């Protein structure tokens, strides 16, 4: 497997940093979960076109929201419809598509420690433009976003990883997106800066 992608924009939110969602109307912003705020901040930082498909990846998903639902259910047997609808994996990209008016398809994937690679593989199956957001609420809240287009931007070659290796870590992926690393490799996917053809 080899494919060339054109990375036109990237953003990284490191653990402990506060996601900027000041562009979201206050009534909507108040209802966003911590994970959804990370998604919105990253997507807004990189998405230049509102017409592309999107892929969201998260190993833990809506962790605190799910725990609250379970606690509420154990306490009195009730489940809040709003909390439940916000706890599903595709809630963040769904809310983003409503916010932006984007009717293109979106996908949510979860592969625990391999979620970054699973999301990248999902992006490879589509046609650019594509927004890819990886986000985790746990561990201080962090994530990264990339916007891939048909041309322009940084050329990235995607190839097979090393099956005997470790999954692509957030630290390595963030270093690659920010330009600190020329190449990174995981178990399923390897990325390196390509050359203009």
Backbone as a printed PyTorch tensor [residue, N CA C, xyz], in Angstrom:
tensor([[[  0.8370,  -1.1760,   0.0000],
         [  0.0000,   0.0000,   0.0000],
         [  0.8830,   1.2410,   0.0000]],

        [[  0.6910,   2.0700,  -0.9820],
         [  1.3440,   3.3760,  -1.0080],
         [  0.3750,   4.3830,  -1.5810]],

        [[  0.3330,   5.5370,  -0.9440],
         [ -0.5460,   6.5780,  -1.4540],
         [  0.0420,   7.9270,  -1.0940]],

        [[ -0.1680,   8.8760,  -1.9730],
         [  0.2730,  10.2460,  -1.7260],
         [ -0.9260,  11.0770,  -1.3050]],

        [[ -0.7660,  11.7720,  -0.1820],
         [ -1.7880,  12.6960,   0.2950],
         [ -1.1910,  14.0990,   0.3250]],

        [[ -2.0420,  15.0780,   0.1990],
         [ -1.6030,  16.4750,   0.2640],
         [ -2.1500,  17.0890,   1.5460]],

        [[ -1.2690,  17.3160,   2.4800],
         [ -1.6390,  17.8730,   3.7780],
         [ -1.6500,  19.3920,   3.6600]],

        [[ -2.8340,  19.9800,   3.6690],
         [ -2.9260,  21.4280,   3.4850],
         [ -2.9730,  22.1960,   4.7960]],

        [[ -3.3360,  21.5130,   5.8820],
         [ -3.3580,  22.1790,   7.1910],
         [ -3.3060,  21.1300,   8.2900]],

        [[ -2.7010,  21.4910,   9.4020],
         [ -2.6210,  20.5810,  10.5540],
         [ -2.6570,  21.4030,  11.8320]],

        [[ -3.1790,  20.7930,  12.8850],
         [ -3.2230,  21.4410,  14.1970],
         [ -3.0430,  20.3750,  15.2670]],

        [[ -2.4000,  20.7580,  16.3470],
         [ -2.1560,  19.8390,  17.4620],
         [ -2.5900,  20.5260,  18.7500]],

        [[ -3.3180,  19.7900,  19.5810],
         [ -3.6860,  20.2490,  20.9180],
         [ -3.0500,  19.2810,  21.8990]],

        [[ -2.0970,  19.7750,  22.6820],
         [ -1.3620,  18.9150,  23.5980],
         [ -2.0910,  18.7990,  24.9410]],

        [[ -1.8060,  17.7300,  25.6960],
         [ -2.4850,  17.5370,  26.9830],
         [ -2.3750,  18.7630,  27.8730]],

        [[ -3.5130,  19.1530,  28.4370],
         [ -3.5480,  20.2990,  29.3330],
         [ -3.8540,  21.6190,  28.6540]],

        [[ -3.7250,  21.6940,  27.3280],
         [ -4.0570,  22.9280,  26.6240],
         [ -5.5810,  23.0660,  26.5280]],

        [[ -6.0470,  24.2960,  26.5370],
         [ -7.4880,  24.5510,  26.4730],
         [ -7.9290,  24.7200,  25.0250]],

        [[ -8.9130,  23.9270,  24.5910],
         [ -9.3990,  24.0700,  23.2190],
         [-10.1400,  25.3970,  23.0340]],

        [[ -9.8630,  26.0950,  21.9470],
         [-10.5180,  27.3780,  21.6670],
         [-11.8200,  27.1260,  20.9030]],

        [[-12.9320,  27.3030,  21.5830],
         [-14.2380,  27.1610,  20.9330],
         [-15.0110,  28.4760,  21.0080]],

        [[-14.2950,  29.5900,  21.0810],
         [-14.9370,  30.8990,  21.1840],
         [-15.7600,  31.2390,  19.9400]],

        [[-15.5150,  30.5630,  18.8250],
         [-16.2610,  30.8050,  17.5900],
         [-17.6440,  30.1520,  17.6080]],

        [[-17.8880,  29.2710,  18.5720],
         [-19.1660,  28.5720,  18.6650],
         [-20.1490,  29.4330,  19.4590]],

        [[-21.3840,  29.5900,  18.9810],
         [-22.3660,  30.3720,  19.7360],
         [-22.5110,  29.8460,  21.1690]],

        [[-22.6690,  30.7520,  22.1420],
         [-22.6930,  30.3420,  23.5560],
         [-23.7060,  29.2400,  23.8840]],

        [[-24.8980,  29.2800,  23.3120],
         [-25.8980,  28.2600,  23.6210],
         [-25.4550,  26.8790,  23.1580]],

        [[-24.7520,  26.8150,  22.0390],
         [-24.2350,  25.5340,  21.5350],
         [-23.0110,  25.1310,  22.3380]],

        [[-22.1170,  26.0860,  22.5660],
         [-20.8650,  25.8220,  23.2870],
         [-21.1270,  25.2360,  24.6730]],

        [[-22.1520,  25.7310,  25.3390],
         [-22.4800,  25.2690,  26.6870],
         [-22.8490,  23.7900,  26.7100]],

        [[-23.3860,  23.2810,  25.6130],
         [-23.8420,  21.8870,  25.5680],
         [-22.7730,  20.9250,  25.0510]],

        [[-21.6510,  21.4480,  24.5860],
         [-20.5950,  20.5720,  24.0770],
         [-19.8700,  19.8660,  25.2170]],

        [[-19.5900,  18.5930,  25.0270],
         [-18.8070,  17.8340,  25.9990],
         [-17.3300,  18.2320,  25.8750]],

        [[-16.4890,  17.8600,  26.8420],
         [-15.0550,  18.1570,  26.7080],
         [-14.4490,  17.5900,  25.4240]],

        [[-14.8290,  16.3650,  25.0450],
         [-14.3020,  15.7710,  23.8160],
         [-14.7890,  16.5330,  22.5850]],

        [[-16.0440,  16.9220,  22.5790],
         [-16.5890,  17.6770,  21.4510],
         [-15.9270,  19.0410,  21.3130]],

        [[-15.5650,  19.6510,  22.4360],
         [-14.8470,  20.9300,  22.3780],
         [-13.4760,  20.7430,  21.7310]],

        [[-12.7980,  19.6550,  22.0690],
         [-11.5030,  19.3760,  21.4370],
         [-11.6910,  19.1920,  19.9360]],

        [[-12.6920,  18.3990,  19.5530],
         [-12.9630,  18.1590,  18.1340],
         [-13.2430,  19.4780,  17.4090]],

        [[-14.1380,  20.2910,  17.9540],
         [-14.5040,  21.5550,  17.3060],
         [-13.2940,  22.4710,  17.1470]],

        [[-12.4790,  22.5950,  18.2030],
         [-11.3120,  23.4710,  18.1390],
         [-10.3400,  23.0160,  17.0600]],

        [[-10.0730,  21.7080,  17.0110],
         [ -9.1280,  21.1880,  16.0140],
         [ -9.6910,  21.2840,  14.6020]],

        [[-10.9360,  20.9040,  14.4290],
         [-11.5470,  20.9610,  13.0880],
         [-11.5740,  22.3920,  12.5690]],

        [[-11.9260,  23.3320,  13.4350],
         [-11.9810,  24.7310,  13.0230],
         [-10.6040,  25.2640,  12.6360]],

        [[ -9.5610,  24.7500,  13.2860],
         [ -8.1990,  25.2300,  13.0200],
         [ -7.6840,  24.8000,  11.6510]],

        [[ -8.2170,  23.6990,  11.0980],
         [ -7.6340,  23.1900,   9.8510],
         [ -8.5860,  23.1220,   8.6590]],

        [[ -9.8630,  23.0690,   8.8910],
         [-10.7640,  22.8370,   7.7620],
         [-10.9530,  24.1040,   6.9470]],

        [[-10.4420,  24.0670,   5.7250],
         [-10.5260,  25.2260,   4.8410],
         [-11.7300,  25.1470,   3.9120]],

        [[-12.2360,  23.9670,   3.7070],
         [-13.3980,  23.7570,   2.8440],
         [-14.4470,  23.0310,   3.6590]],

        [[-15.6700,  23.4530,   3.5410],
         [-16.7420,  22.8020,   4.2920],
         [-17.3750,  21.6710,   3.4950]],

        [[-16.7810,  21.2910,   2.3700],
         [-17.4210,  20.3250,   1.4830],
         [-16.8880,  18.9030,   1.5890]],

        [[-15.8280,  18.6950,   2.3360],
         [-15.2080,  17.3790,   2.3450],
         [-15.8010,  16.4270,   3.3650]],

        [[-15.4750,  15.1510,   3.1930],
         [-15.8820,  14.1440,   4.1680],
         [-14.9760,  14.2680,   5.3880]],

        [[-15.3390,  13.6000,   6.4800],
         [-14.4990,  13.6700,   7.6640],
         [-14.4290,  12.3240,   8.3610]],

        [[-13.3050,  12.1200,   9.0380],
         [-13.0670,  10.9100,   9.8180],
         [-12.6660,  11.3440,  11.2220]],

        [[-13.3020,  10.7340,  12.2040],
         [-12.9880,  11.0110,  13.6040],
         [-12.5010,   9.7270,  14.2480]],

        [[-11.4160,   9.8170,  14.9970],
         [-10.8740,   8.6480,  15.6910],
         [-10.6360,   8.9990,  17.1500]],

        [[-11.0160,   8.0620,  18.0200],
         [-10.7940,   8.2410,  19.4460],
         [-10.7670,   6.8750,  20.0980]],

        [[ -9.7580,   6.6300,  20.9010],
         [ -9.6620,   5.3500,  21.5810],
         [-10.6350,   5.2100,  22.7380]],

        [[-10.8570,   6.2890,  23.4740],
         [-11.7170,   6.2370,  24.6540],
         [-13.0670,   6.9090,  24.4540]],

        [[-13.1970,   7.7490,  23.4550],
         [-14.4760,   8.4020,  23.1970],
         [-14.9280,   9.2850,  24.3460]],

        [[-16.2310,   9.3390,  24.5370],
         [-16.8530,  10.2050,  25.5480],
         [-16.7680,   9.5600,  26.9260]],

        [[-15.5840,   9.5050,  27.4710],
         [-15.3400,   8.7900,  28.7200],
         [-16.1260,   9.3610,  29.8970]],

        [[-15.9800,  10.6520,  30.1930],
         [-16.6480,  11.2230,  31.3730],
         [-18.1580,  11.2300,  31.2090]],

        [[-18.6330,  11.4740,  30.0050],
         [-20.0760,  11.4770,  29.7500],
         [-20.6570,  10.0740,  29.9310]],

        [[-19.9640,   9.0780,  29.4420],
         [-20.4200,   7.6940,  29.5960],
         [-20.4300,   7.2900,  31.0690]],

        [[-19.4070,   7.6820,  31.8000],
         [-19.3640,   7.3690,  33.2310],
         [-20.5220,   8.0370,  33.9740]],

        [[-20.8570,   9.2560,  33.5610],
         [-21.9700,   9.9580,  34.2120],
         [-23.2990,   9.2670,  33.9070]],

        [[-23.4720,   8.8080,  32.6740],
         [-24.6880,   8.0810,  32.3080],
         [-24.8280,   6.8200,  33.1540]],

        [[-23.7310,   6.0800,  33.2830],
         [-23.7480,   4.8530,  34.0830],
         [-24.0670,   5.1710,  35.5410]],

        [[-23.4620,   6.2280,  36.0830],
         [-23.7100,   6.6090,  37.4800],
         [-25.1690,   7.0130,  37.6820]],

        [[-25.7170,   7.7920,  36.7470],
         [-27.1290,   8.1900,  36.8350],
         [-28.0360,   6.9740,  36.8000]],

        [[-27.7240,   6.0440,  35.9120],
         [-28.5500,   4.8420,  35.7890],
         [-28.4830,   3.9950,  37.0560]],

        [[-27.3060,   3.8740,  37.6300],
         [-27.1640,   3.1060,  38.8680],
         [-27.8790,   3.7770,  40.0400]],

        [[-27.9050,   5.1090,  40.0060],
         [-28.5200,   5.8550,  41.1050],
         [-30.0460,   5.7670,  41.0840]],

        [[-30.6600,   6.0680,  39.9330],
         [-32.1270,   6.0860,  39.9100],
         [-32.7560,   5.4320,  38.6790]],

        [[-31.9310,   4.7600,  37.8710],
         [-32.4700,   4.0550,  36.7090],
         [-32.7910,   4.9310,  35.5180]],

        [[-32.4230,   6.2110,  35.5870],
         [-32.7360,   7.1180,  34.4730],
         [-31.5230,   7.3200,  33.5680]],

        [[-31.7940,   7.6620,  32.3050],
         [-30.7570,   8.0080,  31.3360],
         [-31.2200,   9.2610,  30.6000]],

        [[-30.4240,  10.2980,  30.6650],
         [-30.7530,  11.5390,  29.9670],
         [-30.6250,  11.3380,  28.4600]],

        [[-31.6940,  11.6230,  27.6960],
         [-31.6020,  11.4750,  26.2320],
         [-30.4870,  12.3270,  25.6160]],

        [[-30.3070,  13.5520,  26.1420],
         [-29.2410,  14.4150,  25.6100],
         [-27.8650,  13.8190,  25.8870]],

        [[-27.6510,  13.3670,  27.1080],
         [-26.3510,  12.7670,  27.4350],
         [-26.1110,  11.5140,  26.5980]],

        [[-27.1500,  10.7050,  26.4610],
         [-26.9850,   9.4770,  25.6850],
         [-26.6360,   9.7920,  24.2320]],

        [[-27.3630,  10.7120,  23.6100],
         [-27.0860,  11.0280,  22.1960],
         [-25.7170,  11.6630,  22.0240]],

        [[-25.2360,  12.3490,  23.0570],
         [-23.9110,  12.9640,  22.9750],
         [-22.7890,  11.9810,  23.2820]],

        [[-23.1350,  10.8050,  23.8290],
         [-22.0950,   9.8650,  24.2440],
         [-21.6320,   8.9300,  23.1360]],

        [[-22.3500,   8.8770,  22.0240],
         [-21.9760,   7.9600,  20.9480],
         [-20.7510,   8.4910,  20.2020]],

        [[-20.0130,   7.5990,  19.5660],
         [-18.7470,   7.9760,  18.9400],
         [-18.9040,   8.9790,  17.8070]],

        [[-20.0270,   8.9290,  17.0950],
         [-20.1610,   9.8470,  15.9630],
         [-20.8270,  11.1610,  16.3490]],

        [[-21.0160,  11.4320,  17.6480],
         [-21.6520,  12.6860,  18.0630],
         [-20.8210,  13.9060,  17.6640]],

        [[-19.5190,  13.8700,  17.9190],
         [-18.6690,  15.0360,  17.6240],
         [-18.6760,  15.3930,  16.1340]],

        [[-18.3910,  14.4460,  15.2160],
         [-18.4460,  14.8290,  13.8010],
         [-19.8600,  15.1730,  13.3470]],

        [[-20.8700,  14.5510,  13.9440],
         [-22.2460,  14.8770,  13.5870],
         [-22.5960,  16.3050,  13.9580]],

        [[-22.2410,  16.7070,  15.1680],
         [-22.4970,  18.0810,  15.5990],
         [-21.7040,  19.0790,  14.7620]],

        [[-20.4620,  18.6870,  14.3980],
         [-19.6380,  19.5690,  13.5570],
         [-20.2800,  19.7450,  12.1870]],

        [[-20.8100,  18.6770,  11.6110],
         [-21.4390,  18.7870,  10.2910],
         [-22.6840,  19.6760,  10.3520]],

        [[-23.4300,  19.6110,  11.4610],
         [-24.5850,  20.4990,  11.6310],
         [-24.0990,  21.9390,  11.7690]],

        [[-23.0670,  22.1480,  12.5670],
         [-22.5330,  23.4970,  12.7980],
         [-22.0500,  24.1360,  11.4960]],

        [[-21.4000,  23.3530,  10.6430],
         [-20.8240,  23.8950,   9.4120],
         [-21.7490,  23.7770,   8.2010]],

        [[-22.8480,  23.0380,   8.3380],
         [-23.7450,  22.8310,   7.1950],
         [-23.1690,  21.8840,   6.1610]],

        [[-22.2030,  21.0680,   6.5680],
         [-21.5570,  20.1260,   5.6510],
         [-22.3850,  18.8400,   5.5790]],

        [[-22.8510,  18.4910,   4.3750],
         [-23.6740,  17.2900,   4.2070],
         [-22.8750,  16.0920,   3.7070]],

        [[-21.5530,  16.2360,   3.6540],
         [-20.7020,  15.1260,   3.2060],
         [-20.6740,  14.0360,   4.2820]],

        [[-20.3340,  12.8090,   3.8920],
         [-20.3010,  11.7140,   4.8720],
         [-19.2160,  11.9050,   5.9240]],

        [[-19.4650,  11.3080,   7.0870],
         [-18.4470,  11.2770,   8.1280],
         [-18.4380,   9.8960,   8.7620]],

        [[-17.2810,   9.5490,   9.3150],
         [-17.0790,   8.2430,   9.9280],
         [-16.4060,   8.4310,  11.2770]],

        [[-16.7570,   7.5770,  12.2230],
         [-16.0750,   7.5580,  13.5170],
         [-15.4910,   6.1760,  13.7240]],

        [[-14.2210,   6.1290,  14.1210],
         [-13.5620,   4.8430,  14.3560],
         [-12.9470,   4.8280,  15.7520]],

        [[-12.8750,   3.6250,  16.3120],
         [-12.2610,   3.4410,  17.6260],
         [-11.4460,   2.1640,  17.5830]],

        [[-10.1600,   2.2820,  17.8360],
         [ -9.2840,   1.1120,  17.8310],
         [ -8.2930,   1.2090,  18.9890]],

        [[ -8.7800,   1.7480,  20.1040],
         [ -7.9760,   1.9250,  21.3180],
         [ -6.6170,   2.5670,  20.9910]],

        [[ -5.4970,   1.9110,  21.2830],
         [ -4.1830,   2.5440,  21.0590],
         [ -3.8170,   2.6650,  19.5840]],

        [[ -4.5670,   2.0180,  18.7050],
         [ -4.3000,   2.1020,  17.2600],
         [ -5.2820,   3.0300,  16.5490]],

        [[ -5.9610,   3.8810,  17.2930],
         [ -7.0090,   4.7180,  16.7000],
         [ -6.4810,   5.7180,  15.6710]],

        [[ -5.2900,   6.2580,  15.8820],
         [ -4.7340,   7.1980,  14.8960],
         [ -4.5470,   6.4830,  13.5580]],

        [[ -3.9650,   5.2990,  13.6120],
         [ -3.7250,   4.5480,  12.3790],
         [ -5.0280,   4.1010,  11.7330]],

        [[ -6.0000,   3.6780,  12.5350],
         [ -7.2930,   3.2620,  11.9860],
         [ -7.9700,   4.4320,  11.2840]],

        [[ -7.8590,   5.6180,  11.8650],
         [ -8.4290,   6.8030,  11.2340],
         [ -7.7340,   7.1610,   9.9390]],

        [[ -6.4070,   7.0630,   9.9260],
         [ -5.6630,   7.3420,   8.6940],
         [ -6.0180,   6.3390,   7.6020]],

        [[ -6.1580,   5.0700,   7.9730],
         [ -6.5510,   4.0570,   6.9860],
         [ -7.9370,   4.3500,   6.4240]],

        [[ -8.8320,   4.8110,   7.2770],
         [-10.1760,   5.1840,   6.8130],
         [-10.0910,   6.3540,   5.8390]],

        [[ -9.2180,   7.3040,   6.1140],
         [ -9.0250,   8.4430,   5.1900],
         [ -8.5020,   7.9840,   3.8360]],

        [[ -7.6390,   6.9730,   3.8470],
         [ -7.0680,   6.4780,   2.5930],
         [ -8.1230,   5.8930,   1.6720]],

        [[ -9.2050,   5.4010,   2.2610],
         [-10.2530,   4.7900,   1.4510],
         [-11.1690,   5.7980,   0.7790]],

        [[-11.0670,   7.0430,   1.1540],
         [-11.9410,   8.0670,   0.5900],
         [-11.2340,   8.9180,  -0.4450]],

        [[-11.9760,   9.8810,  -0.9450],
         [-11.4440,  10.8140,  -1.9290],
         [-11.3520,  12.1920,  -1.2890]],

        [[-10.1940,  12.8500,  -1.3800],
         [-10.0560,  14.1830,  -0.8000],
         [-11.0410,  15.1590,  -1.4600]],

        [[-11.4240,  16.2400,  -0.7840],
         [-10.8780,  16.6800,   0.4960],
         [-11.4300,  15.8690,   1.6620]],

        [[-10.6080,  15.7410,   2.7040],
         [-11.0150,  14.9960,   3.8850],
         [-10.4180,  15.6240,   5.1360]],

        [[-11.2280,  15.7110,   6.1540],
         [-10.8070,  16.1860,   7.4580],
         [-10.6060,  14.9690,   8.3530]],

        [[ -9.4440,  14.8730,   8.9990],
         [ -9.1950,  13.7910,   9.9510],
         [ -8.8960,  14.4020,  11.3110]],

        [[ -9.7090,  14.0460,  12.3050],
         [ -9.5150,  14.5310,  13.6660],
         [ -9.3510,  13.3370,  14.5940]],

        [[ -8.2680,  13.3460,  15.3440],
         [ -8.0540,  12.3830,  16.4230],
         [ -8.1360,  13.1610,  17.7180]],

        [[ -8.9310,  12.6650,  18.6750],
         [ -9.0690,  13.3830,  19.9460],
         [ -9.3120,  12.4150,  21.0860]],

        [[ -8.7560,  12.7660,  22.2390],
         [ -8.9800,  12.0150,  23.4670],
         [ -9.2940,  12.9900,  24.5900]],

        [[-10.3240,  12.6810,  25.3470],
         [-10.6750,  13.4690,  26.5230],
         [ -9.8020,  13.0740,  27.7040]],

        [[ -9.4790,  11.7840,  27.8090],
         [ -8.6830,  11.2830,  28.9280],
         [ -7.2340,  11.7450,  28.7970]],

        [[ -6.4990,  11.6730,  29.8890],
         [ -5.0870,  12.0430,  29.8370],
         [ -4.8380,  13.5200,  29.6840]],

        [[ -5.7620,  14.3550,  30.1370],
         [ -5.5770,  15.8050,  30.0460],
         [ -6.2040,  16.4310,  28.8250]],

        [[ -6.8260,  15.6370,  27.9650],
         [ -7.4680,  16.1660,  26.7610],
         [ -6.4400,  16.5770,  25.7210]],

        [[ -6.4320,  15.8980,  24.5850],
         [ -5.4620,  16.2060,  23.5410],
         [ -5.9800,  15.6940,  22.1990]],

        [[ -5.2990,  16.1070,  21.1360],
         [ -5.6980,  15.6290,  19.8200],
         [ -4.9100,  16.3090,  18.7180]],

        [[ -5.2360,  15.9060,  17.5110],
         [ -4.5860,  16.4700,  16.3340],
         [ -5.5510,  16.3880,  15.1630]],

        [[ -5.4420,  17.3420,  14.2660],
         [ -6.2920,  17.3590,  13.0810],
         [ -5.4460,  17.5960,  11.8430]],

        [[ -5.8810,  16.9930,  10.7630],
         [ -5.2110,  17.1700,   9.4660],
         [ -6.2800,  17.3370,   8.3940]],

        [[ -6.0040,  18.2070,   7.4480],
         [ -6.9140,  18.3760,   6.3160],
         [ -6.1650,  17.9890,   5.0560]],

        [[ -6.7060,  16.9960,   4.3610],
         [ -6.0900,  16.4830,   3.1440],
         [ -6.8770,  16.9550,   1.9250]],

        [[ -6.1530,  17.4270,   0.9090],
         [ -6.7830,  17.8970,  -0.3230],
         [ -6.1940,  17.1540,  -1.5170]],

        [[ -6.7360,  17.4120,  -2.6890],
         [ -6.2590,  16.7300,  -3.8970],
         [ -4.8920,  17.2340,  -4.3350]],

        [[ -4.6080,  18.4780,  -4.0450],
         [ -3.2940,  19.0200,  -4.3910],
         [ -2.9780,  20.1950,  -3.4700]],

        [[ -1.7530,  20.6820,  -3.6050],
         [ -1.3050,  21.7870,  -2.7640],
         [ -0.8510,  21.2950,  -1.4050]],

        [[ -0.2200,  22.1620,  -0.6560],
         [  0.2150,  21.7900,   0.6840],
         [  1.4040,  20.8480,   0.6850]],

        [[  1.6310,  20.2400,   1.8010],
         [  2.7610,  19.3360,   2.0070],
         [  2.4130,  17.9470,   1.4730]],

        [[  3.2960,  17.3960,   0.6930],
         [  3.0890,  16.0620,   0.1390],
         [  3.5110,  15.0310,   1.1750]],

        [[  2.5990,  14.1130,   1.4680],
         [  2.8550,  13.0760,   2.4690],
         [  2.6620,  11.7160,   1.8140]],

        [[  3.6810,  10.8710,   1.9310],
         [  3.5610,   9.5120,   1.4300],
         [  3.1260,   8.6150,   2.5740]],

        [[  2.0760,   7.8540,   2.3280],
         [  1.5690,   6.9080,   3.3230],
         [  1.8820,   5.5030,   2.8300]],

        [[  2.4880,   4.7020,   3.6960],
         [  2.8620,   3.3330,   3.3290],
         [  2.5110,   2.3970,   4.4880]],

        [[  2.7500,   1.1310,   4.2710],
         [  2.4910,   0.1430,   5.3160],
         [  3.4800,   0.3230,   6.4630]],

        [[  2.9940,   0.0720,   7.6620],
         [  3.8460,   0.1680,   8.8380],
         [  4.5970,  -1.1310,   9.0760]],

        [[  5.0510,  -1.2910,  10.2870],
         [  5.7870,  -2.4870,  10.6980],
         [  4.8840,  -3.3240,  11.6050]],

        [[  4.3410,  -4.4520,  11.1100],
         [  3.4170,  -5.2540,  11.9120],
         [  3.9820,  -5.7010,  13.2520]],

        [[  5.2890,  -5.7780,  13.3740],
         [  5.8930,  -6.1950,  14.6410],
         [  6.1590,  -5.0070,  15.5630]],

        [[  5.8980,  -3.8020,  15.0670],
         [  6.1690,  -2.6020,  15.8530],
         [  5.0130,  -2.2080,  16.7500]],

        [[  5.1270,  -1.0300,  17.3210],
         [  4.0970,  -0.4820,  18.2040],
         [  3.1450,   0.4080,  17.4140]],

        [[  1.9320,   0.6040,  17.9220],
         [  1.0100,   1.5320,  17.2640],
         [  1.5960,   2.9370,  17.1920]],

        [[  1.1960,   3.6910,  16.2120],
         [  1.6450,   5.0750,  16.0520],
         [  1.1690,   5.8850,  17.2530]],

        [[  2.0960,   6.4440,  17.9860],
         [  1.7530,   7.1880,  19.1960],
         [  1.3140,   8.6050,  18.8510]],

        [[  0.5760,   9.2040,  19.7800],
         [  0.1690,  10.5890,  19.5930],
         [  1.3890,  11.4940,  19.5090]],

        [[  2.3810,  11.2510,  20.3460],
         [  3.5900,  12.0930,  20.3520],
         [  4.2770,  12.0740,  18.9900]],

        [[  4.4100,  10.8850,  18.3930],
         [  5.0440,  10.7850,  17.0760],
         [  4.1910,  11.4400,  15.9930]],

        [[  2.8870,  11.1830,  16.0380],
         [  1.9830,  11.7630,  15.0400],
         [  1.9920,  13.2920,  15.1390]],

        [[  1.9520,  13.8220,  16.3660],
         [  1.9850,  15.2720,  16.5620],
         [  3.2950,  15.8570,  16.0550]],

        [[  4.4000,  15.1560,  16.2940],
         [  5.7020,  15.6310,  15.8070],
         [  5.7290,  15.6630,  14.2850]],

        [[  5.1180,  14.6760,  13.6450],
         [  5.0830,  14.6580,  12.1880],
         [  4.2230,  15.8020,  11.6500]],

        [[  3.0420,  15.9830,  12.2180],
         [  2.1590,  17.0460,  11.7430],
         [  2.7750,  18.4240,  11.9200]],

        [[  3.4820,  18.6220,  13.0280],
         [  4.0690,  19.9340,  13.3010],
         [  5.3840,  20.1630,  12.5640]],

        [[  5.8730,  19.1520,  11.8400],
         [  7.1020,  19.2960,  11.0640],
         [  8.3690,  18.9900,  11.8430]],

        [[  8.2320,  18.5270,  13.0940],
         [  9.4040,  18.1980,  13.8960],
         [ 10.0230,  16.8610,  13.5030]],

        [[  9.2470,  15.9950,  12.8470],
         [  9.7480,  14.6880,  12.4020],
         [  9.4890,  14.5380,  10.9100]],

        [[ 10.4670,  14.0470,  10.1810],
         [ 10.3240,  13.8390,   8.7350],
         [  9.5430,  12.5810,   8.4080]],

        [[  9.6090,  11.6000,   9.2780],
         [  8.9290,  10.3230,   9.0430],
         [  8.5960,   9.6750,  10.3830]],

        [[  7.4620,   8.9850,  10.4230],
         [  7.0570,   8.2250,  11.6030],
         [  6.4210,   6.9250,  11.1240]],

        [[  6.4760,   5.9100,  11.9740],
         [  5.9020,   4.6220,  11.5890],
         [  5.1830,   3.9980,  12.7690]],

        [[  4.0740,   3.3590,  12.4580],
         [  3.3280,   2.5990,  13.4410],
         [  3.2300,   1.1610,  12.9940]],

        [[  2.2910,   0.4480,  13.5700],
         [  2.1030,  -0.9580,  13.2330],
         [  1.4480,  -1.1320,  11.8640]],

        [[  0.5060,  -0.2530,  11.5370],
         [ -0.2410,  -0.3810,  10.2740],
         [  0.1470,   0.6520,   9.2270]],

        [[  0.5920,   1.8290,   9.6960],
         [  0.8030,   2.9580,   8.7830],
         [  2.1480,   3.6240,   9.0540]],

        [[  2.8270,   4.0020,   7.9780],
         [  4.0420,   4.8120,   8.0580],
         [  3.8170,   6.0890,   7.2520]],

        [[  4.2670,   7.1910,   7.7780],
         [  4.1310,   8.4840,   7.1020],
         [  5.5070,   9.0850,   6.9010]],

        [[  5.6960,   9.6960,   5.7390],
         [  6.9320,  10.4550,   5.5470],
         [  6.6600,  11.5980,   4.6070]],

        [[  7.4340,  12.6570,   4.7690],
         [  7.2960,  13.7890,   3.8690],
         [  7.6900,  13.3330,   2.4750]],

        [[  6.7890,  13.5320,   1.5340],
         [  7.0480,  13.1220,   0.1530],
         [  7.6840,  14.2350,  -0.6400]],

        [[  7.8530,  13.9930,  -1.9260],
         [  8.4250,  15.0030,  -2.8030],
         [  7.4080,  15.3730,  -3.8590]],

        [[  7.4390,  16.6140,  -4.2600],
         [  6.5570,  17.0620,  -5.3440],
         [  6.9370,  16.2910,  -6.6080]],

        [[  5.9270,  15.8490,  -7.3310],
         [  6.1950,  15.0780,  -8.5570],
         [  6.3620,  15.9750,  -9.7490]]])
